[in-house]
Amino acid sequence: MKYLFAAALLGAGFAAALSSPAAAQPAQLQQGQCLQQNRVDGWKVIDDQTLIVTDRSMRKFKVSLAKGCHDLKWPMRLGFSAGTGFGISCVQRNSFLIVPPNGGNFTQRCLVEDVQTYSDRTQADNR
């Protein structure tokens, strides 16, 4: 009897999760405020640990990287790997920035430490 009750609770929880798919998505994705790996339109390298990334909706995001990546000012291409492999995935902490080789160098995988929305006002406030 107790197993039947536990199975019923598990089934009810599973059904609730299926009925509200938005609840299973990250909060950033629900709000449409995340940097999606398939919507990157451009970037500006501040230093080897900071990028300002623009998406196709012209929203800007400050991407902070862990130490270890070098010469980010020169790449012609950048890519993000958000872990799941789907383009709609949000770039977030523990995602990777992929920097293809330039001039005989090797491909770099840079660990993302943080992603925040960014505006020119944010930059002015930090001065």
N, C-alpha and C positions, 0 to 999 in steps of 0.2 A: 504494500500500500504506500509506504513512504517513497519507494522508487517511482511509482506512478505519479505521486504528487510532485516530486522533483522534476520528472520529465515534463509534466504539464507546465511548471514554472519556466523551465528552459525553453519550451516551445512557445510560450507566450512572449518571453523576452526576445526570441528570435523573430517572431512575427512582428513585434513592435519595431524592431530594428529595420526590417524589410519595408514596413509601411511608411517610414520616415527616412528616406535616403539622405536628406540634407543633414540629419543628425550625425550620420556617419562620416561626413566630410569635415575637414578642418575648418575652424571658425573663419580663418582668413578667406578660404575659398568660397564659403557661403556668402560672405560680404562682398566678394569680387575685388578684394583689396590685396590679393597676393600677387607676387611675380610668378607667372606661369612660365615654365621652361620653354614652351612652344610659342610664346608671344614676345620674346625679346626682340627689340628693334634696333637697339644701339647701346653703347656704353661709353663712359669716360673713366679712365684710370686716374685715380687720385694718387695712389701709391701702391706698393705691392701687397697691401692688405685691405685696400678700399676701392670699390668701384661704385659709380653711379650708373645704374642700368635703367634704360627707358624701354617701356613696353609699347605695343602697337596702339594703345589708347593714349599714348603720350604721358602716362604716369611714370614717375621716377621712384626708384628704390635704391637705398644705400645698402650695398652688400659688403659685409665685413668678412675677411678671410683669415684663417689661421696663418701663423708664420710658416714660411717654407717655400712659397712661390716667388719666382724671380723674373725680372724683365717683362712685366705685364704691359708696359707702355707700348710695345711693338706688335702685338699679335693682330693679324688680319681677321681672325675668327676666334670666337669663344663659344662654348656650349655649357649647358648645365645638365646635371644628372640629379634628379630629385628622388631617386631611389626606386620608384615604382615603374619607371619606364614609360609612363603615359604622359603625353604632352600637356595635359591639363593640370598636372601635379604642381603644387606650389614649391618654389625654391625656398628652403628654410634651413635652419640649423642642421648640420650633418649632411647636407646635400654637397655635391661637388661641382666646382667650376673646372671645365676641361679646356686646357690651353693647348691647341695643336702645335707641333714643332715648327719653329721658325729657323731657317738657315742652318739646318743640321742639328739643331737642339733636339731634345726629347719632349714627348708629350708630358704636360704637367697635370696632375689632379690636385686641385687646391680645395681644402676643406672649408666649407662655409660655416662661419660662426654665428652670423646674425643677418637678418634681412629686415629692413624697416622702410616704411614709406618715406619719401624725401621730397622736399620742396626747396625752392630758392630761399624761402623764409627760414627754413631749418638751418641752412648754411649761414645766413646772417646772424641767427641766434647763437651759433657756435663760435663766433669770432670774439 
